[in-house]
Amino acid sequence: MDLKGKTVAVTGAARGIGRALSEQFAACGANLALIDLEVDSLRDTQMACQRLGAQARAYGASVANESQLIDTFDRIVADFGRFDGIVNNAGILQDALLIKAKDGEVIGKMSLAQWQAVIDVNLTGVFLCGREAAARMVRLGNGGVIINISSISRAGNVGQSNYTAAKAGVASLVVVWARELARFGIRVGGIAPGFTHTTILDSMRPEMLEKIAAPVPVGRLGRPEEIADAARFIFENDFFNGRIIELDGGLRI
Ligand SMILES: NC(=O)c1ccc[n+]([C@@H]2O[C@H](COP(=O)([O-])OP(=O)(O)OC[C@H]3O[C@@H](n4cnc5c(N)ncnc54)[C@H](O)[C@@H]3O)[C@@H](O)[C@H]2O)c1
């Protein structure tokens, strides 16, 4: 797909990887539908995309709220008159061990609230956005591209039962959707980033960042722009379908 003149939605576009994705697509000539809960920061992404010459609009919505989302997707089609792609990027963390114990006593558990909050945004949110995006692409008849942002943690990371389950789930959805939607000219791909220097990590002390980066074979964290480069590749390569790009500097967990 040539991104020039296409309408691409990015969830979680207010900061981090979502902002880098948006700027990358804007630089390629796409127009951007930017979705996030944090409307003030979303405006900064909107302005950055506009400075790159794109038409960009900000939509305050939660990916986990079905009625809000349906309304948002309807507005996007009405505003832009087309819908060519989406990156399901919005995500949260609420880490905890399944069971925390000391001296044979259980002193903590991952709560149902922690489990559900992450599943709602990182898995159900991707399901809802993928479904609503696909429905509109099928109706408009021009095909399109869906990208799910998974994670290196999909392999199973300690302290992340909720996040791992969601990120493994969205990777599986890439395969299901690629098979179901190919007949409509819709391709589906995924990216599983390793640890990437985003706003989440900005609050960490430098020594903690060094500790996270040390086992990465390339010796550093990823950059949001590098994740965005992979998303651009998926959009532009019409033979890419049903696969996940593992972009983690060679780290295994
Ligand atoms: N940074 C990393 O190391 C890393 C590694 C692997 C995967 N990822 C994944 O990449 C994606 C982006 O991560 P990031 O590091 O840029 O995070 P980030 O926290 O910097 O940005 C996430 C964005 O999602 C938005 N968001 C959260 N809940 C939302 C909701 N319910 N509806 C709409 N928007 C919502 C936030 O407001 C924020 O703008 C996430 O899915 C994350 O799991 C990140």
The ligand as a Gaussian input file, in Angstrom:
#p B3LYP/6-31G(d) Opt

LIG

0 1
 N        7.776000       0.512000      25.529000
 C        8.051000      -0.779000      25.509000
 O        9.085000      -1.225000      26.018000
 C        7.106000      -1.745000      24.827000
 C        7.572000      -3.036000      24.560000
 C        6.710000      -3.946000      23.938000
 C        5.426000      -3.563000      23.588000
 N        4.998000      -2.304000      23.877000
 C        3.624000      -1.978000      23.523000
 O        3.642000      -0.852000      22.659000
 C        2.436000      -0.112000      22.835000
 C        2.780000       1.353000      23.119000
 O        3.582000       1.393000      24.278000
 P        4.359000       2.698000      24.769000
 O        5.625000       2.233000      25.362000
 O        4.379000       3.725000      23.711000
 O        3.409000       3.130000      25.972000
 P        2.963000       4.574000      26.493000
 O        2.440000       4.336000      27.864000
 O        4.048000       5.571000      26.286000
 O        1.735000       4.920000      25.524000
 C        0.547000       4.207000      25.560000
 C       -0.579000       5.114000      25.109000
 O       -1.803000       4.361000      25.160000
 C       -2.813000       5.196000      25.701000
 N       -3.888000       4.406000      26.284000
 C       -3.845000       3.666000      27.415000
 N       -5.051000       3.120000      27.650000
 C       -5.871000       3.515000      26.653000
 C       -7.236000       3.284000      26.339000
 N       -8.015000       2.527000      27.129000
 N       -7.741000       3.844000      25.225000
 C       -6.980000       4.638000      24.424000
 N       -5.685000       4.891000      24.675000
 C       -5.132000       4.342000      25.775000
 C       -2.067000       6.030000      26.737000
 O       -2.805000       7.199000      27.102000
 C       -0.759000       6.325000      26.024000
 O       -0.850000       7.504000      25.247000
 C        1.673000      -0.781000      23.975000
 O        0.719000      -1.674000      23.450000
 C        2.766000      -1.566000      24.694000
 O        2.257000      -2.679000      25.386000
 C        5.804000      -1.385000      24.483000

